[in-house]
């Protein structure tokens, strides 16, 4: 399985995002725009970015009718990936899938976020979740895929477990990637690109180690070379 690289353009400045996109797009299979960018710039901002496939990481989570409406509102942007929280439940995910299907063959692939990479067992326990991240990730993964999600967002530490449990079918999109020697920041459950790829990740999401580098294009190229080695 070949593992692709997604660069996260985490900024509210559309011109900065566009400059990053132009510089690093040759070394990435997809560009991710998240909540802060979308809230600051909306659909018009998304259209300003490079014409490569876009991963729109909005992590939708609301009642089923509202999430379905949100998905329909996003369809004109034709993102390749769109995220929603698996913890929203089966009915919410099913409603999102039904809304996405109205776009036909070019519909966005729905990725269900399992447990955020900033969460550890203690954080989960404080929110009332029994068991650690691995148990919760697998529980939510099965729920989401059964309800119509195309793939999952998980930390690199759960990739091998999910591959063993679910096989090669689901897309596993993996943040929390930190090349050797880079700072973890607010990520708790991290791995290097090579480690996550070996575990079975479909796509790696890398933000600050690329966009915070003195030469973002070179940083993206180095990660891509690590994946190809």
DRENMI-542898 format. One line per field, with one value per atom (N, C-alpha, C): residue in three letters; atom name; residue number from 1; x, y, z. Coordinates in steps of 0.02 Angstrom, whole numbers. Layout:
residu [ALA, ...]
atome [CA, ...]
num [NUM, ...]
x [X, ...]
y [Y, ...]
z [Z, ...]
This chain:
residu [UNK, UNK, UNK, UNK, UNK, UNK, UNK, UNK, UNK, UNK, UNK, UNK, UNK, UNK, UNK, UNK, UNK, UNK, UNK, UNK, UNK, UNK, UNK, UNK, UNK, UNK, UNK, UNK, UNK, UNK, UNK, UNK, UNK, UNK, UNK, UNK, UNK, UNK, UNK, UNK, UNK, UNK, UNK, UNK, UNK, UNK, UNK, UNK, UNK, UNK, UNK, UNK, UNK, UNK, UNK, UNK, UNK, UNK, UNK, UNK, UNK, UNK, UNK, UNK, UNK, UNK, UNK, UNK, UNK, UNK, UNK, UNK, UNK, UNK, UNK, UNK, UNK, UNK, UNK, UNK, UNK, UNK, UNK, UNK, UNK, UNK, UNK, UNK, UNK, UNK, UNK, UNK, UNK, UNK, UNK, UNK, UNK, UNK, UNK, UNK, UNK, UNK, UNK, UNK, UNK, UNK, UNK, UNK, UNK, UNK, UNK, UNK, UNK, UNK, UNK, UNK, UNK, UNK, UNK, UNK, UNK, UNK, UNK, UNK, UNK, UNK, UNK, UNK, UNK, UNK, UNK, UNK, UNK, UNK, UNK, UNK, UNK, UNK, UNK, UNK, UNK, UNK, UNK, UNK, UNK, UNK, UNK, UNK, UNK, UNK, UNK, UNK, UNK, UNK, UNK, UNK, UNK, UNK, UNK, UNK, UNK, UNK, UNK, UNK, UNK, UNK, UNK, UNK, UNK, UNK, UNK, UNK, UNK, UNK, UNK, UNK, UNK, UNK, UNK, UNK, UNK, UNK, UNK, UNK, UNK, UNK, UNK, UNK, UNK, UNK, UNK, UNK, UNK, UNK, UNK, UNK, UNK, UNK, UNK, UNK, UNK, UNK, UNK, UNK, UNK, UNK, UNK, UNK, UNK, UNK, UNK, UNK, UNK, UNK, UNK, UNK, UNK, UNK, UNK, UNK, UNK, UNK, UNK, UNK, UNK, UNK, UNK, UNK, UNK, UNK, UNK, UNK, UNK, UNK, UNK, UNK, UNK, UNK, UNK, UNK, UNK, UNK, UNK, UNK, UNK, UNK, UNK, UNK, UNK, UNK, UNK, UNK, UNK, UNK, UNK, UNK, UNK, UNK, UNK, UNK, UNK, UNK, UNK, UNK, UNK, UNK, UNK, UNK, UNK, UNK, UNK, UNK, UNK, UNK, UNK, UNK, UNK, UNK, UNK, UNK, UNK, UNK, UNK, UNK, UNK, UNK, UNK, UNK, UNK, UNK, UNK, UNK, UNK, UNK, UNK, UNK, UNK, UNK, UNK, UNK, UNK, UNK, UNK, UNK, UNK, UNK, UNK, UNK, UNK, UNK, UNK, UNK, UNK, UNK, UNK, UNK, UNK, UNK, UNK, UNK, UNK, UNK, UNK, UNK, UNK, UNK, UNK, UNK, UNK, UNK, UNK, UNK, UNK, UNK, UNK, UNK, UNK, UNK, UNK, UNK, UNK, UNK, UNK, UNK, UNK, UNK, UNK, UNK, UNK, UNK, UNK, UNK, UNK, UNK, UNK, UNK, UNK, UNK, UNK, UNK, UNK, UNK, UNK, UNK, UNK, UNK, UNK, UNK, UNK, UNK, UNK, UNK, UNK, UNK, UNK, UNK, UNK, UNK, UNK, UNK, UNK, UNK, UNK, UNK, UNK, UNK, UNK, UNK, UNK, UNK, UNK, UNK, UNK, UNK, UNK, UNK, UNK, UNK, UNK, UNK, UNK, UNK, UNK, UNK, UNK, UNK, UNK, UNK, UNK, UNK, UNK, UNK, UNK, UNK, UNK, UNK, UNK, UNK, UNK, UNK, UNK, UNK, UNK, UNK, UNK, UNK, UNK, UNK, UNK, UNK, UNK, UNK, UNK, UNK, UNK, UNK, UNK, UNK, UNK, UNK, UNK, UNK, UNK, UNK, UNK, UNK, UNK, UNK, UNK, UNK, UNK, UNK, UNK, UNK, UNK, UNK, UNK, UNK, UNK, UNK, UNK, UNK, UNK, UNK, UNK, UNK, UNK, UNK, UNK, UNK, UNK, UNK, UNK, UNK, UNK, UNK, UNK, UNK, UNK, UNK, UNK, UNK, UNK, UNK, UNK, UNK, UNK, UNK, UNK, UNK, UNK, UNK, UNK, UNK, UNK, UNK, UNK, UNK, UNK, UNK, UNK, UNK, UNK, UNK, UNK, UNK, UNK, UNK, UNK, UNK, UNK, UNK, UNK, UNK, UNK, UNK, UNK, UNK, UNK, UNK, UNK, UNK, UNK, UNK, UNK, UNK, UNK, UNK, UNK, UNK, UNK, UNK, UNK, UNK, UNK, UNK, UNK, UNK, UNK, UNK, UNK, UNK, UNK, UNK, UNK, UNK, UNK, UNK, UNK, UNK, UNK, UNK, UNK, UNK, UNK, UNK, UNK, UNK, UNK, UNK, UNK, UNK, UNK, UNK, UNK, UNK, UNK, UNK, UNK, UNK, UNK, UNK, UNK, UNK, UNK, UNK, UNK, UNK, UNK, UNK, UNK, UNK, UNK, UNK, UNK, UNK, UNK, UNK, UNK, UNK, UNK, UNK, UNK, UNK, UNK, UNK, UNK, UNK, UNK, UNK, UNK, UNK, UNK, UNK, UNK, UNK, UNK, UNK, UNK, UNK, UNK, UNK, UNK, UNK, UNK, UNK, UNK, UNK, UNK, UNK, UNK, UNK, UNK, UNK, UNK, UNK, UNK, UNK, UNK, UNK, UNK, UNK, UNK, UNK, UNK, UNK, UNK, UNK, UNK, UNK, UNK, UNK, UNK, UNK, UNK, UNK, UNK, UNK, UNK, UNK, UNK, UNK, UNK, UNK, UNK, UNK, UNK, UNK, UNK, UNK, UNK, UNK, UNK, UNK, UNK, UNK, UNK, UNK, UNK, UNK, UNK, UNK, UNK, UNK, UNK, UNK, UNK, UNK, UNK, UNK, UNK, UNK, UNK, UNK, UNK, UNK, UNK]
atome [N, CA, C, N, CA, C, N, CA, C, N, CA, C, N, CA, C, N, CA, C, N, CA, C, N, CA, C, N, CA, C, N, CA, C, N, CA, C, N, CA, C, N, CA, C, N, CA, C, N, CA, C, N, CA, C, N, CA, C, N, CA, C, N, CA, C, N, CA, C, N, CA, C, N, CA, C, N, CA, C, N, CA, C, N, CA, C, N, CA, C, N, CA, C, N, CA, C, N, CA, C, N, CA, C, N, CA, C, N, CA, C, N, CA, C, N, CA, C, N, CA, C, N, CA, C, N, CA, C, N, CA, C, N, CA, C, N, CA, C, N, CA, C, N, CA, C, N, CA, C, N, CA, C, N, CA, C, N, CA, C, N, CA, C, N, CA, C, N, CA, C, N, CA, C, N, CA, C, N, CA, C, N, CA, C, N, CA, C, N, CA, C, N, CA, C, N, CA, C, N, CA, C, N, CA, C, N, CA, C, N, CA, C, N, CA, C, N, CA, C, N, CA, C, N, CA, C, N, CA, C, N, CA, C, N, CA, C, N, CA, C, N, CA, C, N, CA, C, N, CA, C, N, CA, C, N, CA, C, N, CA, C, N, CA, C, N, CA, C, N, CA, C, N, CA, C, N, CA, C, N, CA, C, N, CA, C, N, CA, C, N, CA, C, N, CA, C, N, CA, C, N, CA, C, N, CA, C, N, CA, C, N, CA, C, N, CA, C, N, CA, C, N, CA, C, N, CA, C, N, CA, C, N, CA, C, N, CA, C, N, CA, C, N, CA, C, N, CA, C, N, CA, C, N, CA, C, N, CA, C, N, CA, C, N, CA, C, N, CA, C, N, CA, C, N, CA, C, N, CA, C, N, CA, C, N, CA, C, N, CA, C, N, CA, C, N, CA, C, N, CA, C, N, CA, C, N, CA, C, N, CA, C, N, CA, C, N, CA, C, N, CA, C, N, CA, C, N, CA, C, N, CA, C, N, CA, C, N, CA, C, N, CA, C, N, CA, C, N, CA, C, N, CA, C, N, CA, C, N, CA, C, N, CA, C, N, CA, C, N, CA, C, N, CA, C, N, CA, C, N, CA, C, N, CA, C, N, CA, C, N, CA, C, N, CA, C, N, CA, C, N, CA, C, N, CA, C, N, CA, C, N, CA, C, N, CA, C, N, CA, C, N, CA, C, N, CA, C, N, CA, C, N, CA, C, N, CA, C, N, CA, C, N, CA, C, N, CA, C, N, CA, C, N, CA, C, N, CA, C, N, CA, C, N, CA, C, N, CA, C, N, CA, C, N, CA, C, N, CA, C, N, CA, C, N, CA, C, N, CA, C, N, CA, C, N, CA, C, N, CA, C, N, CA, C, N, CA, C, N, CA, C, N, CA, C, N, CA, C, N, CA, C, N, CA, C, N, CA, C, N, CA, C, N, CA, C, N, CA, C, N, CA, C, N, CA, C, N, CA, C, N, CA, C, N, CA, C, N, CA, C, N, CA, C, N, CA, C, N, CA, C, N, CA, C, N, CA, C, N, CA, C, N, CA, C, N, CA, C, N, CA, C, N, CA, C, N, CA, C, N, CA, C, N, CA, C, N, CA, C, N, CA, C, N, CA, C, N, CA, C, N, CA, C, N, CA, C, N, CA, C, N, CA, C, N, CA, C, N, CA, C, N, CA, C, N, CA, C, N, CA, C, N, CA, C, N, CA, C, N, CA, C, N, CA, C, N, CA, C, N, CA, C, N, CA, C, N, CA, C, N, CA, C, N, CA, C, N, CA, C, N, CA, C, N, CA, C, N, CA, C]
num [1, 1, 1, 2, 2, 2, 3, 3, 3, 4, 4, 4, 5, 5, 5, 6, 6, 6, 7, 7, 7, 8, 8, 8, 9, 9, 9, 10, 10, 10, 11, 11, 11, 12, 12, 12, 13, 13, 13, 14, 14, 14, 15, 15, 15, 16, 16, 16, 17, 17, 17, 18, 18, 18, 19, 19, 19, 20, 20, 20, 21, 21, 21, 22, 22, 22, 23, 23, 23, 24, 24, 24, 25, 25, 25, 26, 26, 26, 27, 27, 27, 28, 28, 28, 29, 29, 29, 30, 30, 30, 31, 31, 31, 32, 32, 32, 33, 33, 33, 34, 34, 34, 35, 35, 35, 36, 36, 36, 37, 37, 37, 38, 38, 38, 39, 39, 39, 40, 40, 40, 41, 41, 41, 42, 42, 42, 43, 43, 43, 44, 44, 44, 45, 45, 45, 46, 46, 46, 47, 47, 47, 48, 48, 48, 49, 49, 49, 50, 50, 50, 51, 51, 51, 52, 52, 52, 53, 53, 53, 54, 54, 54, 55, 55, 55, 56, 56, 56, 57, 57, 57, 58, 58, 58, 59, 59, 59, 60, 60, 60, 61, 61, 61, 62, 62, 62, 63, 63, 63, 64, 64, 64, 65, 65, 65, 66, 66, 66, 67, 67, 67, 68, 68, 68, 69, 69, 69, 70, 70, 70, 71, 71, 71, 72, 72, 72, 73, 73, 73, 74, 74, 74, 75, 75, 75, 76, 76, 76, 77, 77, 77, 78, 78, 78, 79, 79, 79, 80, 80, 80, 81, 81, 81, 82, 82, 82, 83, 83, 83, 84, 84, 84, 85, 85, 85, 86, 86, 86, 87, 87, 87, 88, 88, 88, 89, 89, 89, 90, 90, 90, 91, 91, 91, 92, 92, 92, 93, 93, 93, 94, 94, 94, 95, 95, 95, 96, 96, 96, 97, 97, 97, 98, 98, 98, 99, 99, 99, 100, 100, 100, 101, 101, 101, 102, 102, 102, 103, 103, 103, 104, 104, 104, 105, 105, 105, 106, 106, 106, 107, 107, 107, 108, 108, 108, 109, 109, 109, 110, 110, 110, 111, 111, 111, 112, 112, 112, 113, 113, 113, 114, 114, 114, 115, 115, 115, 116, 116, 116, 117, 117, 117, 118, 118, 118, 119, 119, 119, 120, 120, 120, 121, 121, 121, 122, 122, 122, 123, 123, 123, 124, 124, 124, 125, 125, 125, 126, 126, 126, 127, 127, 127, 128, 128, 128, 129, 129, 129, 130, 130, 130, 131, 131, 131, 132, 132, 132, 133, 133, 133, 134, 134, 134, 135, 135, 135, 136, 136, 136, 137, 137, 137, 138, 138, 138, 139, 139, 139, 140, 140, 140, 141, 141, 141, 142, 142, 142, 143, 143, 143, 144, 144, 144, 145, 145, 145, 146, 146, 146, 147, 147, 147, 148, 148, 148, 149, 149, 149, 150, 150, 150, 151, 151, 151, 152, 152, 152, 153, 153, 153, 154, 154, 154, 155, 155, 155, 156, 156, 156, 157, 157, 157, 158, 158, 158, 159, 159, 159, 160, 160, 160, 161, 161, 161, 162, 162, 162, 163, 163, 163, 164, 164, 164, 165, 165, 165, 166, 166, 166, 167, 167, 167, 168, 168, 168, 169, 169, 169, 170, 170, 170, 171, 171, 171, 172, 172, 172, 173, 173, 173, 174, 174, 174, 175, 175, 175, 176, 176, 176, 177, 177, 177, 178, 178, 178, 179, 179, 179, 180, 180, 180, 181, 181, 181, 182, 182, 182, 183, 183, 183, 184, 184, 184, 185, 185, 185, 186, 186, 186, 187, 187, 187, 188, 188, 188, 189, 189, 189, 190, 190, 190, 191, 191, 191, 192, 192, 192, 193, 193, 193, 194, 194, 194, 195, 195, 195, 196, 196, 196, 197, 197, 197, 198, 198, 198, 199, 199, 199, 200, 200, 200, 201, 201, 201, 202, 202, 202, 203, 203, 203, 204, 204, 204, 205, 205, 205, 206, 206, 206, 207, 207, 207, 208, 208, 208, 209, 209, 209, 210, 210, 210, 211, 211, 211, 212, 212, 212, 213, 213, 213, 214, 214, 214, 215, 215, 215, 216, 216, 216, 217, 217, 217, 218, 218, 218, 219, 219, 219, 220, 220, 220, 221, 221, 221, 222, 222, 222, 223, 223, 223, 224, 224, 224, 225, 225, 225, 226, 226, 226, 227, 227, 227, 228, 228, 228, 229, 229, 229]
x [42, 0, 44, 33, 71, 38, 78, 53, 63, 9, 12, 24, 45, 59, 9, -21, -67, -34, -29, -1, -58, -54, -106, -87, -129, -117, -155, -127, -161, -146, -188, -182, -249, -258, -318, -304, -242, -222, -224, -270, -277, -216, -184, -125, -67, -59, -7, -22, -86, -105, -92, -108, -96, -21, 20, 92, 119, 98, 118, 97, 34, 8, 50, 67, 108, 176, 206, 273, 275, 226, 230, 188, 142, 97, 133, 191, 224, 246, 249, 274, 218, 155, 99, 43, 7, -49, -113, -115, -176, -158, -201, -192, -251, -237, -290, -304, -367, -390, -435, -421, -457, -507, -530, -584, -564, -504, -485, -484, -459, -458, -529, -571, -639, -680, -674, -712, -690, -627, -601, -617, -619, -621, -680, -712, -770, -755, -808, -801, -756, -759, -717, -643, -624, -555, -533, -577, -559, -545, -584, -576, -511, -481, -418, -358, -366, -308, -295, -234, -211, -263, -262, -314, -302, -256, -246, -305, -314, -369, -366, -424, -428, -461, -431, -459, -488, -554, -587, -601, -562, -563, -604, -670, -716, -743, -734, -754, -827, -872, -943, -970, -1010, -1039, -1100, -1159, -1221, -1277, -1339, -1394, -1393, -1420, -1415, -1438, -1494, -1520, -1473, -1443, -1397, -1334, -1307, -1246, -1260, -1317, -1334, -1338, -1367, -1370, -1301, -1257, -1188, -1152, -1162, -1130, -1156, -1221, -1248, -1220, -1210, -1183, -1111, -1075, -1004, -996, -1045, -1038, -1013, -1033, -1008, -932, -900, -827, -791, -828, -802, -738, -738, -678, -670, -609, -597, -615, -593, -609, -647, -693, -729, -735, -720, -722, -785, -804, -856, -836, -863, -844, -883, -848, -881, -925, -906, -945, -1013, -1026, -1093, -1145, -1122, -1169, -1187, -1216, -1232, -1283, -1334, -1385, -1356, -1311, -1280, -1236, -1197, -1154, -1194, -1247, -1289, -1322, -1343, -1373, -1322, -1259, -1206, -1192, -1191, -1178, -1234, -1296, -1352, -1347, -1328, -1320, -1263, -1208, -1150, -1166, -1207, -1224, -1260, -1290, -1325, -1278, -1213, -1163, -1142, -1165, -1148, -1078, -1048, -982, -927, -932, -880, -891, -933, -949, -886, -887, -831, -830, -770, -763, -769, -810, -822, -774, -736, -690, -716, -722, -746, -687, -686, -633, -649, -601, -612, -595, -531, -509, -454, -461, -412, -342, -292, -223, -199, -236, -218, -246, -285, -315, -271, -267, -237, -289, -270, -318, -347, -306, -330, -382, -368, -416, -482, -479, -540, -579, -544, -577, -612, -581, -612, -676, -686, -748, -799, -783, -831, -823, -769, -759, -718, -746, -710, -661, -605, -554, -510, -458, -410, -425, -381, -392, -402, -365, -371, -441, -469, -537, -588, -581, -629, -622, -560, -550, -583, -573, -602, -678, -704, -777, -807, -778, -804, -791, -736, -720, -772, -789, -839, -907, -926, -990, -992, -939, -938, -940, -900, -898, -964, -994, -1060, -1113, -1105, -1155, -1144, -1087, -1078, -1016, -973, -911, -865, -826, -780, -713, -696, -632, -630, -572, -564, -504, -508, -451, -432, -370, -347, -275, -251, -181, -139, -74, -32, -29, -42, -37, -94, -147, -203, -206, -161, -165, -159, -108, -98, -157, -182, -240, -300, -313, -370, -361, -301, -289, -302, -280, -292, -367, -403, -474, -518, -499, -544, -519, -457, -430, -406, -395, -366, -417, -481, -532, -535, -541, -552, -489, -501, -447, -431, -367, -345, -302, -329, -295, -268, -203, -167, -131, -156, -118, -71, -41, 5, 70, 89, 151, 206, 260, 316, 381, 412, 478, 526, 575, 624, 655, 656, 687, 641, 578, 532, 492, 466, 429, 360, 335, 269, 213, 226, 174, 119, 55, 0, -22, 16, 1, 30, -8, 14, 36, -5, 9, 38, 104, 137, 181, 201, 249, 285, 340, 374, 335, 347, 314, 326, 388, 403, 368, 365, 331, 257, 224, 153, 137, 179, 168, 176, 226, 236, 178, 145, 88, 26, 23, -34, -74, -47, -83, -93, -152, -165, -136, -146, -123, -96, -42, -15, -30, -52, -67, -11, 24, 80, 70, 72, 62, 124, 134, 188, 258, 274, 341, 354, 301, 310, 303, 246, 233, 275, 299, 342, 415, 432, 502, 527, 593, 622, 610, 608, 594, 539, 475, 421, 424, 444, 447, 498, 556, 608, 586, 549, 525, 475, 430, 381, 416, 465, 502, 539, 567, 603, 556, 496, 447, 426, 415, 396, 452, 515, 571, 575, 559, 558, 505, 447, 394, 412, 451, 468, 527, 563, 624, 606]
y [-60, 0, 62, 107, 169, 221, 253, 303, 373, 412, 480, 532, 591, 647, 702, 724, 781, 836, 896, 953, 994, 1007, 1046, 1120, 1160, 1232, 1268, 1266, 1292, 1366, 1407, 1480, 1511, 1574, 1611, 1656, 1659, 1704, 1668, 1685, 1649, 1657, 1715, 1724, 1681, 1676, 1632, 1559, 1539, 1471, 1458, 1506, 1498, 1493, 1533, 1530, 1462, 1437, 1371, 1318, 1323, 1274, 1272, 1331, 1335, 1303, 1315, 1290, 1215, 1189, 1119, 1070, 1096, 1052, 998, 1013, 960, 900, 909, 856, 825, 845, 820, 797, 747, 723, 761, 799, 834, 890, 941, 998, 1001, 1009, 1010, 1081, 1099, 1163, 1147, 1178, 1162, 1214, 1207, 1248, 1322, 1337, 1408, 1442, 1408, 1438, 1447, 1397, 1401, 1454, 1460, 1510, 1581, 1590, 1656, 1674, 1625, 1640, 1609, 1559, 1529, 1495, 1484, 1449, 1487, 1553, 1593, 1580, 1572, 1558, 1491, 1441, 1374, 1378, 1417, 1421, 1456, 1493, 1528, 1482, 1424, 1380, 1340, 1315, 1276, 1225, 1207, 1163, 1089, 1073, 1003, 982, 915, 891, 922, 939, 972, 926, 924, 890, 945, 947, 998, 969, 990, 960, 1003, 994, 1035, 998, 933, 893, 908, 899, 914, 869, 899, 862, 901, 874, 906, 855, 877, 831, 811, 752, 727, 775, 809, 854, 912, 939, 995, 974, 917, 893, 878, 848, 836, 901, 952, 1018, 1047, 1037, 1061, 1027, 962, 925, 950, 961, 986, 1055, 1096, 1163, 1161, 1108, 1102, 1072, 1037, 999, 1041, 1104, 1142, 1151, 1145, 1151, 1087, 1033, 968, 947, 948, 923, 849, 825, 753, 718, 746, 719, 772, 749, 793, 755, 788, 754, 770, 721, 728, 684, 700, 663, 598, 543, 478, 478, 517, 519, 552, 580, 606, 552, 490, 434, 410, 351, 318, 357, 384, 421, 483, 517, 576, 558, 506, 485, 461, 424, 401, 459, 510, 569, 606, 610, 642, 604, 538, 498, 507, 507, 517, 584, 636, 702, 703, 671, 669, 634, 582, 543, 584, 640, 681, 713, 714, 742, 692, 630, 580, 553, 529, 495, 539, 604, 649, 672, 637, 657, 656, 695, 692, 625, 600, 542, 567, 532, 553, 516, 554, 526, 540, 487, 493, 500, 553, 565, 522, 481, 435, 471, 471, 506, 554, 616, 667, 649, 668, 651, 690, 740, 777, 742, 688, 653, 594, 583, 522, 489, 436, 399, 443, 485, 528, 579, 607, 655, 621, 561, 524, 509, 487, 471, 533, 591, 652, 671, 644, 658, 601, 553, 499, 437, 432, 374, 322, 262, 208, 176, 153, 123, 176, 154, 200, 217, 254, 275, 217, 161, 106, 77, 65, 37, 85, 149, 198, 207, 207, 213, 155, 94, 36, 37, 56, 60, 110, 169, 221, 205, 173, 155, 108, 57, 9, 42, 83, 119, 162, 200, 247, 211, 160, 125, 89, 61, 28, 78, 142, 193, 227, 214, 242, 284, 291, 328, 289, 325, 293, 277, 312, 301, 334, 335, 356, 403, 446, 485, 457, 436, 407, 426, 417, 431, 374, 385, 332, 271, 280, 224, 175, 193, 147, 117, 137, 115, 39, 10, -63, -101, -79, -112, -110, -51, -45, -87, -90, -133, -206, -227, -297, -311, -262, -273, -262, -216, -194, -211, -233, -250, -189, -199, -147, -98, -111, -70, 3, 19, 89, 132, 193, 243, 261, 258, 280, 341, 398, 462, 481, 495, 495, 560, 601, 659, 636, 684, 666, 639, 662, 640, 691, 667, 712, 680, 708, 683, 684, 639, 634, 702, 722, 785, 845, 837, 894, 895, 954, 961, 930, 900, 870, 922, 981, 1031, 1004, 1011, 988, 917, 882, 813, 767, 716, 670, 604, 575, 508, 516, 518, 534, 476, 480, 435, 472, 442, 469, 448, 482, 462, 389, 366, 297, 247, 261, 216, 210, 267, 267, 232, 243, 211, 135, 113, 42, 9, 48, 22, 13, 47, 39, 101, 160, 222, 232, 256, 273, 341, 389, 458, 484, 523, 557, 631, 661, 732, 766, 812, 846, 921, 958, 1030, 1068, 1082, 1126, 1104, 1039, 1020, 1041, 1053, 1077, 1153, 1179, 1250, 1293, 1265, 1302, 1297, 1259, 1251, 1312, 1323, 1379, 1371, 1309, 1294, 1242, 1262, 1214, 1162, 1184, 1137, 1082, 1102, 1053, 1005, 1032, 990, 938, 960, 914, 862, 884, 838, 785, 805, 758, 705, 725, 676, 629, 656, 614, 564, 586, 541, 487, 504, 454, 401, 422, 376, 330, 357, 318, 271, 282, 241, 169]
z [0, 0, 0, -48, -50, -6, 35, 82, 53, 50, 23, 77, 55, 100, 90, 145, 145, 186, 158, 194, 223, 288, 322, 320, 287, 281, 337, 396, 455, 465, 437, 442, 427, 447, 427, 367, 346, 292, 225, 181, 118, 72, 75, 33, 57, 123, 149, 130, 137, 119, 45, 3, -69, -84, -50, -61, -40, 18, 40, -12, -34, -82, -145, -170, -231, -221, -162, -149, -138, -101, -79, -119, -160, -197, -238, -269, -308, -265, -199, -156, -114, -126, -86, -132, -110, -149, -135, -80, -61, -13, -11, 34, 82, 147, 197, 220, 220, 248, 307, 364, 424, 446, 507, 533, 536, 560, 566, 498, 447, 380, 354, 362, 335, 370, 436, 471, 452, 438, 420, 348, 303, 231, 193, 222, 190, 125, 86, 22, -26, -25, -70, -57, 7, 23, -3, 2, -23, -98, -134, -207, -226, -180, -195, -196, -165, -155, -218, -223, -279, -301, -365, -392, -378, -332, -312, -269, -260, -217, -148, -121, -56, -5, 53, 112, 156, 162, 202, 271, 319, 386, 433, 430, 470, 531, 535, 592, 613, 566, 579, 635, 679, 736, 760, 745, 765, 755, 761, 748, 675, 658, 589, 535, 547, 496, 482, 535, 528, 492, 509, 476, 403, 388, 318, 279, 309, 277, 267, 316, 309, 252, 245, 190, 123, 118, 54, 37, 89, 78, 52, 71, 52, -18, -43, -106, -165, -173, -231, -231, -172, -169, -190, -195, -217, -181, -114, -79, -91, -90, -97, -32, 25, 91, 131, 173, 219, 285, 341, 405, 445, 486, 537, 596, 654, 714, 719, 726, 735, 797, 847, 909, 900, 841, 826, 819, 809, 808, 738, 736, 673, 631, 663, 625, 592, 627, 598, 538, 545, 491, 431, 443, 388, 352, 389, 357, 315, 340, 302, 237, 241, 181, 130, 153, 107, 73, 110, 80, 30, 48, 3, -63, -59, -119, -172, -152, -201, -251, -236, -282, -335, -330, -381, -372, -426, -422, -394, -401, -376, -305, -268, -199, -155, -101, -55, -18, -4, 40, 112, 151, 220, 266, 304, 353, 423, 462, 531, 578, 616, 665, 726, 746, 803, 868, 887, 948, 928, 947, 928, 953, 914, 933, 994, 1015, 1077, 1139, 1129, 1186, 1207, 1272, 1299, 1344, 1379, 1420, 1475, 1505, 1559, 1533, 1473, 1444, 1429, 1400, 1385, 1449, 1500, 1564, 1592, 1585, 1612, 1576, 1515, 1478, 1486, 1529, 1544, 1501, 1462, 1419, 1456, 1465, 1498, 1449, 1475, 1432, 1402, 1369, 1339, 1268, 1235, 1165, 1117, 1125, 1077, 1077, 1136, 1139, 1109, 1124, 1098, 1023, 998, 926, 889, 912, 877, 882, 939, 947, 898, 895, 851, 777, 763, 694, 666, 702, 678, 670, 719, 714, 651, 639, 583, 516, 508, 444, 430, 482, 473, 453, 474, 459, 392, 358, 292, 282, 333, 323, 276, 237, 190, 222, 274, 306, 374, 403, 472, 479, 529, 552, 620, 626, 689, 701, 762, 775, 747, 736, 709, 755, 819, 866, 859, 824, 814, 744, 700, 630, 624, 653, 646, 675, 732, 762, 716, 685, 640, 577, 551, 493, 510, 568, 589, 596, 623, 637, 576, 532, 478, 409, 402, 337, 298, 234, 191, 163, 173, 140, 159, 224, 242, 230, 208, 207, 279, 297, 364, 355, 376, 369, 438, 440, 504, 517, 564, 589, 644, 679, 732, 704, 645, 614, 628, 656, 673, 649, 597, 577, 635, 634, 688, 701, 765, 784, 786, 763, 763, 828, 847, 909, 903, 958, 957, 961, 990, 999, 1044, 1023, 1064, 1046, 1005, 988, 1042, 1060, 1112, 1082, 1038, 1011, 941, 935, 872, 848, 784, 753, 698, 674, 616, 553, 497, 435, 416, 420, 401, 446, 511, 558, 543, 531, 518, 452, 402, 337, 344, 382, 392, 429, 471, 509, 466, 407, 363, 349, 363, 350, 274, 255, 185, 168, 214, 205, 271, 267, 325, 319, 374, 377, 416, 384, 416, 408, 464, 462, 479, 544, 565, 545, 544, 520, 448, 409, 340, 338, 360, 353, 400, 454, 500, 484, 432, 413, 375, 377, 340, 265, 242, 172, 169, 167, 168, 112, 52, -4, 10, 37, 52, 107, 157, 211, 185, 141, 112, 69, 30, -13, 29, 86, 128, 156, 176, 201, 145, 86, 29, 13, 18, 6, 59, 121, 175, 161, 135, 120, 61, 15, -45, -33, 22, 35, 53]
